[in-house]
């Protein structure tokens, strides 16, 4: 029996193969799955014991950084789709509002989200860089948790013999 989890690419191919087909239902379900996976990560990482070793934290932070960074492209492309719909005379607003303005405003909001992604990816990248050098050692660093190190004991100087 193999206890190894499937690779991310294998799981993604079940929903949205990289080379297509790209149907609206597959795209929507993939986006919903991202939300569901984040919810499950929230549950899984609630306890410190979820990731037992520092390198596991590094790999998790790096994977999250890559995912958030990739959202820049996704959101930019969605904003471009909204722009295209804004000029399509066949679209309408369900409460008789200005459909073109709604598409344009939604595109602006997505572009604002893209502009804000750096506020997340920059610290994630820094955290990844910092955690990339962390691990366990066989010799614990007790001195960091024992409090300040006492000063060294004074060295006794040998006494000079008395001369008479």
HUJO-V879754 format. One record per residue. N is the residue number from 1. SS is DSSP state (H for helix, E for strand, L for the rest). PSI is psi as a letter, one per 40 degrees, with the letter a starting at -180 (none if undefined). OMEGA is omega in radians with two decimals (999 if undefined). Layout:
((N & SS & PSI & OMEGA) (N & SS & PSI & OMEGA))
This chain:
((1 & L & h & -3.12) (2 & L & h & -3.14) (3 & L & e & -3.14) (4 & L & h & 3.09) (5 & L & i & 3.06) (6 & L & i & 3.12) (7 & L & i & -3.11) (8 & H & d & -3.14) (9 & H & d & 3.11) (10 & H & d & 3.13) (11 & H & d & -3.13) (12 & H & d & 3.14) (13 & H & d & 3.10) (14 & H & d & -3.12) (15 & H & d & -2.98) (16 & L & g & 3.14) (17 & L & i & -3.07) (18 & L & d & -3.12) (19 & L & e & 3.08) (20 & L & i & 0.10) (21 & L & i & 3.14) (22 & L & g & 3.10) (23 & L & i & 3.11) (24 & H & d & -3.13) (25 & H & d & 3.12) (26 & H & d & 3.13) (27 & H & d & -3.13) (28 & H & d & -3.12) (29 & H & d & 3.08) (30 & H & d & 3.11) (31 & H & d & 3.10) (32 & H & d & -3.13) (33 & H & d & 3.08) (34 & H & d & 3.11) (35 & H & d & 3.14) (36 & H & d & 3.12) (37 & H & d & 3.07) (38 & H & d & 3.10) (39 & H & d & -3.13) (40 & H & d & 3.04) (41 & H & d & 3.10) (42 & H & d & 3.10) (43 & H & d & -3.04) (44 & H & d & -3.08) (45 & L & e & 3.13) (46 & L & d & -3.11) (47 & L & i & 3.10) (48 & H & d & -3.10) (49 & H & e & -3.12) (50 & H & d & 3.08) (51 & L & h & -2.95) (52 & L & e & -3.04) (53 & L & i & -3.13) (54 & H & d & 3.12) (55 & H & d & 3.08) (56 & H & d & 3.06) (57 & H & d & 3.12) (58 & H & d & -3.11) (59 & H & d & 3.12) (60 & H & d & -3.14) (61 & H & d & 3.13) (62 & H & d & 3.13) (63 & H & d & 3.11) (64 & H & d & 3.08) (65 & H & d & -3.13) (66 & H & d & 3.12) (67 & H & d & -3.14) (68 & H & d & 3.13) (69 & H & d & 3.12) (70 & H & d & 3.10) (71 & H & d & 3.09) (72 & H & d & -3.12) (73 & H & d & -3.13) (74 & H & d & -3.10) (75 & H & d & 3.08) (76 & H & d & 3.13) (77 & H & d & 3.08) (78 & H & d & 3.10) (79 & H & d & 3.10) (80 & H & d & 3.08) (81 & H & d & 3.10) (82 & H & d & 3.09) (83 & H & d & 3.14) (84 & H & d & 3.10) (85 & H & d & -3.11) (86 & H & d & -3.12) (87 & L & e & -3.13) (88 & L & h & -3.08) (89 & L & e & -3.09) (90 & L & e & -3.10) (91 & L & i & 3.12) (92 & L & i & 3.12) (93 & L & h & -3.02) (94 & L & e & 3.06) (95 & L & f & 3.08) (96 & L & e & 3.05) (97 & L & a & -3.12) (98 & L & h & -3.09) (99 & H & d & -3.12) (100 & H & d & 3.13) (101 & H & d & 3.13) (102 & H & d & 3.10) (103 & H & d & -3.13) (104 & H & d & 3.13) (105 & H & d & 3.11) (106 & H & d & 3.09) (107 & H & d & 3.10) (108 & H & d & 3.12) (109 & H & d & 3.10) (110 & H & d & 3.11) (111 & H & d & 3.05) (112 & H & d & 3.08) (113 & H & d & 3.11) (114 & H & d & -3.14) (115 & H & d & -3.13) (116 & H & e & -3.09) (117 & H & d & 3.11) (118 & H & d & 3.11) (119 & H & e & 3.10) (120 & H & d & -3.04) (121 & H & d & -3.12) (122 & H & d & 3.09) (123 & H & d & 3.07) (124 & H & d & 3.10) (125 & H & d & 3.12) (126 & H & d & 3.11) (127 & H & d & 3.12) (128 & H & d & 3.14) (129 & H & d & -3.13) (130 & H & d & -3.10) (131 & H & e & -3.12) (132 & L & e & -3.11) (133 & L & e & -3.07) (134 & L & i & 3.10) (135 & L & a & 3.09) (136 & L & i & 3.06) (137 & L & i & 3.10) (138 & L & e & 3.10) (139 & L & h & -3.11) (140 & L & i & 3.10) (141 & L & g & -3.08) (142 & H & d & -3.08) (143 & H & d & -3.13) (144 & H & d & -3.08) (145 & L & e & -3.08) (146 & L & e & -3.11) (147 & L & a & -3.09) (148 & L & i & 3.11) (149 & L & h & 3.13) (150 & L & i & 3.12) (151 & L & i & 3.13) (152 & L & i & 3.12) (153 & L & i & 3.14) (154 & L & i & 3.14) (155 & L & h & 3.12) (156 & L & h & 3.07) (157 & L & h & 3.10) (158 & L & i & -3.14) (159 & L & i & 3.06) (160 & L & h & 3.10) (161 & L & i & 3.12) (162 & L & h & 3.05) (163 & L & i & -3.14) (164 & L & none & 999))
